[in-house]
Amino acid sequence: MSEMQEPVEAEVPGGGNTEEKNPFRFNGSAMEFFRIWIVNVGLSIMTLGIYSAWAKVRTRKYFYGNTVLEGTSFFYDANPVAILKGRIIAFLLITLYSIIMKFLPTFSLPMMMAVPVLLMVVYAVFLPWLVMKSLRFNMRSTSYRNIRFGFDGTWLDIFIYWVVMSAAGLFTFGLILPFSQYLQKKYLIEKTRFGKTSFSTDATAGYFYVCHIIAIVVAFFIMLFLLLITGIFTPLLAGLHLSPQTLILIYYPLFIFLSLIIYLFIKVSIFNYMIGHTTLGEKKFYSSQKTMDVVKIYFSNIFLVLLSAGLLIPWAMIRIYRYRVEHLSVSKSGSLDLFEAGEDEKISALGEEIGDFFEIDISL
Protein backbone atom coordinates (compact mmCIF):
# COMPACT_ATOMS: atom_id res chain seq x y z
CA MET A 1 0.00 0.00 0.00
CA SER A 2 1.13 3.49 -0.71
CA GLU A 3 0.93 6.38 1.66
CA MET A 4 -2.28 8.26 2.20
CA GLN A 5 -2.73 11.02 -0.37
CA GLU A 6 -3.26 14.57 0.71
CA PRO A 7 -6.80 15.65 -0.17
CA VAL A 8 -7.09 18.47 -2.66
CA GLU A 9 -9.71 21.17 -2.85
CA ALA A 10 -11.78 21.84 -5.93
CA GLU A 11 -14.75 23.93 -6.84
CA VAL A 12 -18.10 22.21 -6.66
CA PRO A 13 -19.93 22.61 -10.00
CA GLY A 14 -22.72 25.11 -9.79
CA GLY A 15 -21.54 26.67 -6.57
CA GLY A 16 -18.90 28.89 -5.10
CA ASN A 17 -17.94 26.52 -2.31
CA THR A 18 -15.01 24.16 -2.42
CA GLU A 19 -14.97 20.50 -1.58
CA GLU A 20 -12.03 18.36 -0.58
CA LYS A 21 -11.26 15.52 -2.99
CA ASN A 22 -9.01 12.49 -2.85
CA PRO A 23 -7.37 11.76 -6.21
CA PHE A 24 -6.80 8.32 -7.67
CA ARG A 25 -3.12 7.46 -8.15
CA PHE A 26 -1.31 5.01 -10.40
CA ASN A 27 2.02 3.69 -9.10
CA GLY A 28 2.98 1.47 -12.04
CA SER A 29 5.92 2.09 -14.38
CA ALA A 30 6.51 1.29 -18.04
CA MET A 31 9.76 -0.57 -17.38
CA GLU A 32 8.22 -2.72 -14.67
CA PHE A 33 5.20 -3.57 -16.82
CA PHE A 34 7.43 -4.23 -19.86
CA ARG A 35 8.92 -7.23 -18.04
CA ILE A 36 5.45 -8.61 -17.39
CA TRP A 37 4.31 -7.87 -20.95
CA ILE A 38 7.29 -9.45 -22.71
CA VAL A 39 6.96 -12.64 -20.65
CA ASN A 40 3.21 -12.72 -21.40
CA VAL A 41 3.86 -12.37 -25.15
CA GLY A 42 6.62 -14.97 -25.17
CA LEU A 43 4.70 -17.60 -23.20
CA SER A 44 1.49 -16.96 -25.19
CA ILE A 45 3.38 -17.62 -28.42
CA MET A 46 5.14 -20.70 -27.06
CA THR A 47 1.84 -22.20 -25.82
CA LEU A 48 -0.09 -21.30 -29.00
CA GLY A 49 -2.24 -18.82 -27.11
CA ILE A 50 -3.12 -20.97 -24.11
CA TYR A 51 -1.12 -18.81 -21.71
CA SER A 52 -2.97 -15.67 -22.93
CA ALA A 53 -5.63 -16.29 -20.27
CA TRP A 54 -2.98 -16.08 -17.53
CA ALA A 55 -1.43 -13.10 -19.34
CA LYS A 56 -4.75 -11.27 -19.22
CA VAL A 57 -5.11 -11.83 -15.48
CA ARG A 58 -1.49 -10.81 -14.80
CA THR A 59 -1.96 -7.61 -16.80
CA ARG A 60 -5.17 -6.59 -15.07
CA LYS A 61 -3.80 -7.55 -11.67
CA TYR A 62 -0.82 -5.27 -12.30
CA PHE A 63 -2.92 -2.30 -13.43
CA TYR A 64 -5.56 -2.69 -10.73
CA GLY A 65 -3.00 -3.41 -8.04
CA ASN A 66 -1.18 -0.18 -8.81
CA THR A 67 -4.37 1.90 -8.86
CA VAL A 68 -4.63 3.51 -5.44
CA LEU A 69 -7.41 5.45 -3.72
CA GLU A 70 -7.12 6.77 -0.17
CA GLY A 71 -4.02 4.67 0.45
CA THR A 72 -5.52 1.36 -0.68
CA SER A 73 -5.08 -0.35 -4.04
CA PHE A 74 -7.67 -2.29 -6.01
CA PHE A 75 -7.43 -6.04 -6.49
CA TYR A 76 -8.23 -8.32 -9.44
CA ASP A 77 -8.43 -12.09 -8.88
CA ALA A 78 -10.14 -13.66 -11.88
CA ASN A 79 -9.48 -17.37 -12.43
CA PRO A 80 -7.30 -17.83 -15.56
CA VAL A 81 -8.76 -21.33 -16.08
CA ALA A 82 -12.26 -19.87 -16.29
CA ILE A 83 -11.04 -17.34 -18.86
CA LEU A 84 -9.31 -20.10 -20.86
CA LYS A 85 -12.53 -22.16 -20.94
CA GLY A 86 -14.42 -19.09 -22.09
CA ARG A 87 -11.89 -18.45 -24.85
CA ILE A 88 -12.05 -22.03 -26.10
CA ILE A 89 -15.86 -21.91 -26.34
CA ALA A 90 -15.71 -18.44 -27.90
CA PHE A 91 -13.16 -19.69 -30.47
CA LEU A 92 -15.37 -22.65 -31.38
CA LEU A 93 -18.39 -20.37 -31.83
CA ILE A 94 -16.44 -17.93 -33.99
CA THR A 95 -15.07 -20.83 -36.05
CA LEU A 96 -18.59 -22.16 -36.59
CA TYR A 97 -19.72 -18.70 -37.68
CA SER A 98 -16.79 -18.42 -40.14
CA ILE A 99 -17.58 -21.84 -41.64
CA ILE A 100 -21.22 -20.89 -42.15
CA MET A 101 -20.29 -17.62 -43.86
CA LYS A 102 -17.68 -19.35 -46.04
CA PHE A 103 -20.16 -21.89 -47.39
CA LEU A 104 -23.06 -19.43 -47.58
CA PRO A 105 -22.64 -18.87 -51.37
CA THR A 106 -23.15 -22.63 -51.93
CA PHE A 107 -26.56 -22.62 -50.25
CA SER A 108 -29.82 -22.37 -52.12
CA LEU A 109 -31.25 -18.87 -52.63
CA PRO A 110 -33.87 -19.18 -49.84
CA MET A 111 -31.16 -20.42 -47.46
CA MET A 112 -28.80 -17.61 -48.50
CA MET A 113 -31.49 -15.11 -47.57
CA ALA A 114 -32.56 -16.88 -44.39
CA VAL A 115 -29.14 -17.53 -42.83
CA PRO A 116 -28.05 -13.85 -42.45
CA VAL A 117 -31.44 -12.97 -40.98
CA LEU A 118 -31.21 -15.90 -38.57
CA LEU A 119 -27.68 -14.88 -37.55
CA MET A 120 -28.86 -11.31 -36.91
CA VAL A 121 -31.67 -12.59 -34.71
CA VAL A 122 -29.29 -14.85 -32.80
CA TYR A 123 -26.84 -11.98 -32.36
CA ALA A 124 -29.61 -9.63 -31.14
CA VAL A 125 -30.69 -12.21 -28.56
CA PHE A 126 -27.12 -13.17 -27.66
CA LEU A 127 -25.71 -9.63 -27.33
CA PRO A 128 -27.52 -8.75 -24.06
CA TRP A 129 -26.30 -12.01 -22.56
CA LEU A 130 -22.72 -11.15 -23.55
CA VAL A 131 -22.95 -7.69 -22.01
CA MET A 132 -24.51 -9.02 -18.80
CA LYS A 133 -22.03 -11.90 -18.35
CA SER A 134 -18.99 -9.80 -19.19
CA LEU A 135 -19.88 -7.06 -16.73
CA ARG A 136 -20.76 -9.53 -13.97
CA PHE A 137 -17.47 -11.38 -14.42
CA ASN A 138 -15.33 -8.22 -14.43
CA MET A 139 -17.11 -6.67 -11.46
CA ARG A 140 -17.07 -9.93 -9.48
CA SER A 141 -13.32 -10.25 -10.07
CA THR A 142 -12.58 -6.72 -8.84
CA SER A 143 -12.41 -5.71 -5.19
CA TYR A 144 -11.34 -2.82 -2.98
CA ARG A 145 -10.67 -3.12 0.74
CA ASN A 146 -11.85 -6.76 0.55
CA ILE A 147 -15.26 -5.69 -0.79
CA ARG A 148 -16.18 -6.92 -4.25
CA PHE A 149 -17.93 -4.98 -6.96
CA GLY A 150 -21.03 -6.42 -8.62
CA PHE A 151 -23.37 -5.92 -11.55
CA ASP A 152 -27.11 -6.62 -11.26
CA GLY A 153 -28.27 -6.02 -14.83
CA THR A 154 -30.79 -8.36 -16.47
CA TRP A 155 -31.02 -9.77 -19.98
CA LEU A 156 -34.36 -8.05 -20.69
CA ASP A 157 -33.20 -4.58 -19.67
CA ILE A 158 -30.00 -4.87 -21.68
CA PHE A 159 -31.97 -6.18 -24.67
CA ILE A 160 -34.16 -3.07 -24.55
CA TYR A 161 -31.33 -0.55 -24.06
CA TRP A 162 -28.76 -2.08 -26.43
CA VAL A 163 -30.81 -3.82 -29.13
CA VAL A 164 -34.27 -2.25 -29.27
CA MET A 165 -33.05 1.33 -28.78
CA SER A 166 -30.28 0.88 -31.36
CA ALA A 167 -32.77 -0.55 -33.86
CA ALA A 168 -35.06 2.41 -33.18
CA GLY A 169 -32.25 4.66 -34.36
CA LEU A 170 -32.71 3.31 -37.89
CA PHE A 171 -36.31 4.53 -37.95
CA THR A 172 -35.55 7.94 -36.43
CA PHE A 173 -32.60 8.78 -38.74
CA GLY A 174 -30.28 8.51 -35.75
CA LEU A 175 -32.07 11.18 -33.70
CA ILE A 176 -32.71 8.78 -30.82
CA LEU A 177 -29.14 7.45 -30.67
CA PRO A 178 -27.80 10.05 -28.17
CA PHE A 179 -30.75 9.23 -25.93
CA SER A 180 -30.02 5.51 -26.37
CA GLN A 181 -26.38 6.09 -25.45
CA TYR A 182 -27.49 8.01 -22.36
CA LEU A 183 -29.80 5.19 -21.22
CA GLN A 184 -27.04 2.61 -21.69
CA LYS A 185 -24.48 4.50 -19.62
CA LYS A 186 -27.02 5.41 -16.95
CA TYR A 187 -28.00 1.74 -16.71
CA LEU A 188 -24.37 0.61 -16.42
CA ILE A 189 -23.80 2.99 -13.52
CA GLU A 190 -27.00 2.28 -11.60
CA LYS A 191 -26.71 -1.49 -11.90
CA THR A 192 -23.11 -1.53 -10.69
CA ARG A 193 -22.56 -1.83 -6.96
CA PHE A 194 -19.76 -1.79 -4.42
CA GLY A 195 -20.63 -4.52 -1.98
CA LYS A 196 -24.33 -4.00 -1.27
CA THR A 197 -24.39 -0.31 -2.24
CA SER A 198 -25.31 0.63 -5.81
CA PHE A 199 -23.87 3.58 -7.69
CA SER A 200 -26.34 6.30 -8.71
CA THR A 201 -26.38 9.16 -11.20
CA ASP A 202 -28.43 12.30 -11.79
CA ALA A 203 -27.17 12.80 -15.35
CA THR A 204 -29.66 13.86 -18.04
CA ALA A 205 -29.90 13.10 -21.75
CA GLY A 206 -29.65 16.74 -22.81
CA TYR A 207 -25.85 16.81 -22.46
CA PHE A 208 -25.54 13.88 -24.87
CA TYR A 209 -27.43 15.81 -27.53
CA VAL A 210 -25.29 18.91 -26.94
CA CYS A 211 -22.09 16.88 -27.45
CA HIS A 212 -23.34 15.25 -30.64
CA ILE A 213 -24.66 18.52 -32.05
CA ILE A 214 -21.29 20.20 -31.43
CA ALA A 215 -19.54 17.24 -33.10
CA ILE A 216 -21.87 17.41 -36.12
CA VAL A 217 -21.36 21.17 -36.51
CA VAL A 218 -17.58 20.80 -36.26
CA ALA A 219 -17.63 17.92 -38.76
CA PHE A 220 -19.72 20.04 -41.16
CA PHE A 221 -17.25 22.92 -41.10
CA ILE A 222 -14.35 20.50 -41.47
CA MET A 223 -15.96 19.08 -44.61
CA LEU A 224 -16.46 22.60 -45.96
CA PHE A 225 -12.82 23.35 -45.27
CA LEU A 226 -11.66 20.18 -47.03
CA LEU A 227 -13.86 20.95 -50.03
CA LEU A 228 -12.43 24.47 -50.15
CA ILE A 229 -8.87 23.18 -49.98
CA THR A 230 -9.68 20.62 -52.67
CA GLY A 231 -11.12 23.33 -54.92
CA ILE A 232 -8.04 25.50 -54.49
CA PHE A 233 -5.44 22.79 -54.97
CA THR A 234 -7.19 20.61 -57.58
CA PRO A 235 -5.78 22.63 -60.53
CA LEU A 236 -2.28 22.39 -59.02
CA LEU A 237 -2.63 18.68 -58.33
CA ALA A 238 -3.99 18.11 -61.84
CA GLY A 239 -0.80 19.61 -63.24
CA LEU A 240 1.16 17.02 -61.31
CA HIS A 241 -0.88 14.23 -62.95
CA LEU A 242 -1.54 12.48 -59.63
CA SER A 243 -3.66 9.34 -59.73
CA PRO A 244 -6.92 9.06 -57.73
CA GLN A 245 -5.18 6.54 -55.47
CA THR A 246 -2.49 9.12 -54.64
CA LEU A 247 -5.12 11.74 -53.85
CA ILE A 248 -6.82 9.28 -51.51
CA LEU A 249 -3.52 8.66 -49.75
CA ILE A 250 -3.17 12.42 -49.24
CA TYR A 251 -6.65 13.04 -47.83
CA TYR A 252 -7.38 9.77 -46.02
CA PRO A 253 -4.91 10.27 -43.10
CA LEU A 254 -6.28 13.80 -42.60
CA PHE A 255 -9.84 12.46 -42.60
CA ILE A 256 -8.92 9.76 -40.05
CA PHE A 257 -7.15 12.31 -37.84
CA LEU A 258 -10.10 14.70 -37.79
CA SER A 259 -12.62 11.88 -37.30
CA LEU A 260 -10.65 10.57 -34.31
CA ILE A 261 -10.59 14.05 -32.75
CA ILE A 262 -14.38 14.30 -33.05
CA TYR A 263 -14.82 10.78 -31.65
CA LEU A 264 -12.53 11.48 -28.70
CA PHE A 265 -14.28 14.80 -28.02
CA ILE A 266 -17.60 12.97 -27.63
CA LYS A 267 -16.06 10.13 -25.61
CA VAL A 268 -14.09 12.36 -23.21
CA SER A 269 -16.89 14.91 -22.74
CA ILE A 270 -19.50 12.27 -21.97
CA PHE A 271 -17.16 10.33 -19.70
CA ASN A 272 -16.37 13.47 -17.67
CA TYR A 273 -20.06 14.33 -17.47
CA MET A 274 -21.22 10.87 -16.38
CA ILE A 275 -18.46 10.45 -13.80
CA GLY A 276 -19.13 13.96 -12.49
CA HIS A 277 -22.78 13.06 -11.89
CA THR A 278 -22.12 9.69 -10.24
CA THR A 279 -22.30 9.02 -6.51
CA LEU A 280 -21.75 6.03 -4.22
CA GLY A 281 -23.47 6.69 -0.93
CA GLU A 282 -22.07 10.04 0.20
CA LYS A 283 -19.12 9.76 -2.18
CA LYS A 284 -19.16 11.89 -5.34
CA PHE A 285 -16.85 11.27 -8.28
CA TYR A 286 -15.03 13.67 -10.61
CA SER A 287 -13.20 13.39 -13.92
CA SER A 288 -11.10 16.13 -15.53
CA GLN A 289 -9.84 14.64 -18.80
CA LYS A 290 -9.25 17.03 -21.72
CA THR A 291 -9.88 16.07 -25.33
CA MET A 292 -6.67 17.48 -26.79
CA ASP A 293 -4.57 15.82 -24.07
CA VAL A 294 -6.11 12.47 -24.98
CA VAL A 295 -5.62 13.17 -28.71
CA LYS A 296 -1.91 13.91 -28.16
CA ILE A 297 -1.48 10.73 -26.12
CA TYR A 298 -3.30 8.56 -28.69
CA PHE A 299 -1.38 9.81 -31.72
CA SER A 300 2.02 9.89 -30.05
CA ASN A 301 1.36 6.36 -28.76
CA ILE A 302 0.45 5.13 -32.25
CA PHE A 303 3.49 6.79 -33.81
CA LEU A 304 5.99 5.50 -31.24
CA VAL A 305 4.52 1.98 -31.16
CA LEU A 306 4.85 1.75 -34.94
CA LEU A 307 8.33 3.25 -34.84
CA SER A 308 9.45 0.72 -32.20
CA ALA A 309 7.87 -2.25 -34.03
CA GLY A 310 5.55 -2.79 -31.07
CA LEU A 311 8.13 -2.77 -28.28
CA LEU A 312 6.68 0.42 -26.79
CA ILE A 313 3.20 -1.08 -26.40
CA PRO A 314 3.65 -1.42 -22.60
CA TRP A 315 4.72 2.24 -22.39
CA ALA A 316 1.67 3.29 -24.42
CA MET A 317 -0.68 1.23 -22.24
CA ILE A 318 0.77 2.68 -19.03
CA ARG A 319 0.65 6.21 -20.40
CA ILE A 320 -3.04 6.28 -21.35
CA TYR A 321 -4.11 4.35 -18.25
CA ARG A 322 -2.16 6.68 -15.95
CA TYR A 323 -3.76 9.72 -17.56
CA ARG A 324 -7.27 8.35 -17.13
CA VAL A 325 -6.72 7.24 -13.53
CA GLU A 326 -4.95 10.36 -12.34
CA HIS A 327 -7.72 12.59 -13.70
CA LEU A 328 -10.24 10.80 -11.49
CA SER A 329 -11.01 11.80 -7.92
CA VAL A 330 -13.62 11.21 -5.24
CA SER A 331 -15.03 13.54 -2.61
CA LYS A 332 -13.61 13.25 0.89
CA SER A 333 -17.11 13.21 2.40
CA GLY A 334 -18.24 9.84 3.73
CA SER A 335 -16.10 6.81 4.45
CA LEU A 336 -15.32 3.85 2.19
CA ASP A 337 -14.95 1.69 5.29
CA LEU A 338 -18.69 1.83 6.00
CA PHE A 339 -19.79 -0.17 2.94
CA GLU A 340 -20.98 -3.73 3.45
CA ALA A 341 -19.77 -6.65 1.37
CA GLY A 342 -22.29 -8.31 -0.92
CA GLU A 343 -22.96 -12.01 -1.37
CA ASP A 344 -20.19 -14.02 -3.01
CA GLU A 345 -21.06 -15.64 -6.35
CA LYS A 346 -19.35 -17.60 -9.09
CA ILE A 347 -19.55 -16.07 -12.56
CA SER A 348 -18.52 -17.60 -15.90
CA ALA A 349 -15.94 -15.81 -18.08
CA LEU A 350 -17.59 -16.93 -21.33
CA GLY A 351 -19.48 -13.69 -21.93
CA GLU A 352 -16.38 -11.55 -21.59
CA GLU A 353 -14.28 -13.67 -23.92
CA ILE A 354 -16.90 -13.76 -26.70
CA GLY A 355 -17.35 -10.03 -26.21
CA ASP A 356 -13.59 -9.60 -26.73
CA PHE A 357 -13.78 -11.57 -29.99
CA PHE A 358 -16.54 -9.30 -31.31
CA GLU A 359 -14.90 -6.17 -29.81
CA ILE A 360 -18.12 -5.18 -28.08
CA ASP A 361 -17.71 -1.85 -26.32
CA ILE A 362 -19.46 -1.93 -22.95
CA SER A 363 -17.32 0.65 -21.22
CA LEU A 364 -18.57 3.82 -19.62
C-alpha positions, -999 to +999 in steps of 0.1 A: +000+000+000+011+035-007+009+064+017-023+083+022-027+110-004-033+146+007-068+156-002-071+185-027-097+212-028-118+218-059-148+239-068-181+222-067-199+226-100-227+251-098-215+267-066-189+289-051-179+265-023-150+242-024-150+205-016-120+184-006-113+155-030-090+125-028-074+118-062-068+083-077-031+075-082-013+050-104+020+037-091+030+015-120+059+021-144+065+013-180+098-006-174+082-027-147+052-036-168+074-042-199+089-072-180+054-086-174+043-079-209+073-094-227+070-126-206+032-127-214+039-124-251+066-150-252+047-176-232+015-170-252+034-176-284+051-207-271+018-222-258-001-213-290-022-188-271-031-210-241-011-188-217-030-157-229-056-163-203-030-161-175-014-131-193-048-113-192-051-118-155-015-108-148-020-076-168-052-066-151-038-076-117-008-053-123-029-023-134-056-027-107-030-034-080-012-002-088-044+019-089-046+035-054-074+055-037-071+068-002-040+047+005-055+014-007-051-004-040-077-023-060-074-060-065-082-083-094-084-121-089-101-137-119-095-174-124-073-178-156-088-213-161-123-199-163-110-173-189-093-201-209-125-222-209-144-191-221-119-184-248-121-220-261-159-219-263-157-184-279-132-197-305-154-226-314-184-204-318-164-179-340-151-208-361-186-222-366-197-187-377-168-184-401-176-218-416-212-209-421-203-176-439-177-194-460-202-219-474-231-194-476-226-189-514-232-226-519-266-226-502-298-224-521-312-189-526-339-192-498-312-204-475-288-176-485-315-151-476-326-169-444-291-175-428-281-138-424-314-130-410-312-159-386-277-149-375-289-113-369-317-126-347-293-149-328-268-120-324-296-096-311-307-122-286-271-132-277-257-096-273-275-087-241-263-120-226-227-112-236-230-077-220-245-090-188-220-119-183-190-098-192-199-071-167-208-095-140-175-114-144-153-082-144-171-067-115-171-099-095-133-102-101-126-067-088-124-057-052-113-028-030-107-031+007-119-068+006-153-057-008-162-069-043-179-050-070-210-064-086-234-059-116-271-066-113-283-060-148-308-084-165-310-098-200-344-081-207-332-046-197-300-049-217-320-062-247-342-031-245-313-006-241-288-021-264-308-038-291-343-023-293-331+013-288-303+009-314-328-005-339-351+024-332-322+047-344-327+033-379-363+045-379-356+079-364-326+088-387-303+085-358-321+112-337-327+088-308-291+074-307-278+101-282-308+092-259-300+055-264-264+061-254-275+080-224-298+052-212-270+026-217-245+045-196-270+054-170-280+017-167-244+006-164-238+030-135-270+023-116-267-015-119-231-015-107-226-018-070-198-018-044-206-045-020-243-040-013-244-003-022-253+006-058-239+036-077-263+063-087-264+092-112-284+123-118-272+128-154-297+139-180-299+131-217-296+167-228-259+168-225-255+139-249-274+158-275-253+189-269-221+169-275-233+152-306-247+185-321-213+202-314-195+172-331-219+174-361-214+212-365-176+208-363-176+179-388-197+200-412-172+229-411-143+205-415-160+191-446-165+226-460-128+234-453-117+202-470-139+210-500-124+245-502-089+232-500-097+206-527-111+233-549-080+255-545-054+228-550-072+206-576-058+226-605-023+224-590-026+187-583-040+181-618-008+196-632+012+170-613-009+142-629-015+125-596-037+093-597-069+091-577-052+065-555-025+091-546-051+117-538-068+093-515-035+087-497-032+124-492-066+130-478-074+098-460-049+103-431-063+138-426-098+125-426-089+098-400-071+123-378-101+147-378-126+119-373-106+106-343-106+140-328-144+143-331-148+108-317-125+115-287-143+148-280-176+130-276-161+101-256-141+124-232-169+149-227-195+123-220-172+103-197-164+135-177-201+143-175-212+109-164-185+104-138-191+140-125-228+131-119-221+097-102-223+090-065-217+060-042-235+067-009-221+100+002-191+098-022-192+119-053-168+113-083-150+137-106-132+134-139-111+161-155-098+146-188-092+170-217-099+161-253-067+175-268-046+158-241-061+125-250-056+132-287-019+139-282-015+107-261-033+086-287-014+098-317+020+099-301+014+064-288+005+051-322+035+068-338+060+055-312+045+020-312+048+017-349+083+033-348+094+007-322+079-023-340+055-028-311+081-028-283+067+004-268+032-011-264+037-014-226+047+022-224+017+033-244-007+012-222+008+027-190+007+062-204-030+063-213-041+043-183-022+067-159-038+097-176-073+084-171-067+072-135-050+104-123-077+126-137-102+108-115-110+118-079-136+112-052-150+135-026-136+132+009-171+132+024-182+098+037-161+068+044-153+039+022-150+017+053-187+018+060-198-002+029-210-037+034-198-066+014-223-083-009-230-120-014-202-140-030-211-156-063-193-176-091-195-161-126-185-176-159-159-158-181-176-169-213-195-137-219-164-115-216-143-137-239-169-138-267-173-100-262-136-096-267-138-116-300-165-093-313-149-062-298-181-052-281-177-019-263-195-019-230-173+006-212-186+038-196 
